[in-house]
Amino acid sequence: MLYPFFRPLLFKFEPETAHELAFAGLDIATALGVAQRAALHVVPSPVEAMGLSFPNRIGLAAGVDKNAVHIDGLATFGFGFIECGTVTPRPQPGNPKPRIFRLPEAEAMINRLGFNNHGVDQFIANVMRSRFGRPGPNAGILGLNIGKNFDTPNNLAANDYLTCLRSVYPYASYVTVNISSPNTKGLRELQEGAALEKLLGTLKAEQTKLAQRHRKYVPLVVKIAPDLSRTEIQLIAAILMQYKVDGVIATNTTVDHGAVAGQTHAEEEGGLSGRPLKDKATAVIRILAKALDGSMPIIGVGGIMSGADAAEKIAAGATLVQIYTGLIYKGPKLVAEIAEALAQT
């Protein structure tokens, strides 16, 4: 792959601009068929989870393709599944720029994007244009990640999640409920006991209705933060089991920047991702795995920069893994490296 050649050039640009340039190139390459011909071979590591058959255990985390515009290009990297979003009912610009910062010395990033997206109607239109997400026997596994608008108060948050769930349900392989981004004020409060119970009770009831209406069951997954105590994780696990949630993603980004203290941009507000998040996210997986006792699969995310890092997540109790920042620093070859490592576990 040519990524090692292009990365120094991309890193000369502000991160959000580089992101847009990289996608513009990928879209052109995909439209011309070049990306498909240049796709790396990815060793199969098939696994069954949530009633779905994953061709390999490596997924793309939400946040890379917020508006589901680049699904087919990303599919050429060999992912076993792709997750798009987070999407909100109404379009919103997110937080003011600049809002993404690289910390190359730590192979990390800090972002405070704030659910910038074009709204759920445009999101679904984009999903419907993709080949990967198109319903049928050869459809790829597509996760659609939903959230709330920044100006929706938490006591009305369930309405936003319901709106998004109803919209994305027919097109999703699974739906992720994002209650753990640090960049929407108060969002993480939805992880707390009574608030989480109320939200999950509402969404699971709607899931039952939607399964009957569309004649298919779409798993519901919850994404949690790394900045939780052992007791909080255990409580969340108990609630997830009580409401028969289908899976859990651990974890989102961290607001603890201690691991990068003193580095340029370390004091920027936002969620830290990349290598410094690895151990914290893996620790959450271990606690979750013990508390859940196999009742639902865990998707491990956070600081996966190599095949060995992914294998560590699996050993800690994850069934599947996702990457984001690792893709930015290592490029598409990381997908093949992880697949090879996990095929040997």
C-alpha angles and dihedrals in degrees: 000000000000097000096104087058095048099040097079088051093048091047089060087069128072106271098250091048091048089051091054093046093050091051092047089055092046092050092052092047090049094048090052093046092242095117092052093051092046095049114132120238110255118202110235116246100172120194137172117228134155089002090299129116110227115198089211136358098247120100137175111245122233116265098054094081103023096169099038091242100130104041098124094048092049090049089065089068089073101249117168088217139001128214120201130193152359089224126180130199094253128035115260134179097223124218124337119278138286091055106142123066130184122219099189095175089063096033086239143125136205119208135178098177095144104212095302105184145136096250132262097282093058090040092058092045088055093048090052091055094056123092093209094058096040113120116251143088093295097045118133121237106266123187117199116204120209134195143159131269115262093243096050109103116232093247087063097036093105089066091059092047090048092051091052095042092054091048100047099035098090092051103040131092085201135352123227121208107212110207096145110068109123091208101073110072113250095358095123090058085076087072090066120105108262094030092050092047092051093048096046093045090055095045096045091051089052091046089058091052093046092049090056094044096048096031093231134091114231113194119238118222129187123213116211136193128253092224096082131114121240089255092051091049091050091049092050090049091053092050092047090053093044091056094040095238111185101226147344132226116215115219148018122181123299130242089206106099096173093112091062099037113151095021123118110276093010090124094054114117116247145067120318118220136172133053097345089060095055102091095039092052092045091051090055090051092053093052092044093048092054093046095045093045094202096311093127138004122263121218107209119215134165133083099000103158100150144021089263091056090053092048088052090057091050091048089052091057108278120135096195135017136211133202134202116144091034089060090055094051100034104027130218093316087076089072092058092044092053092046091053092048094048093046086065096051 
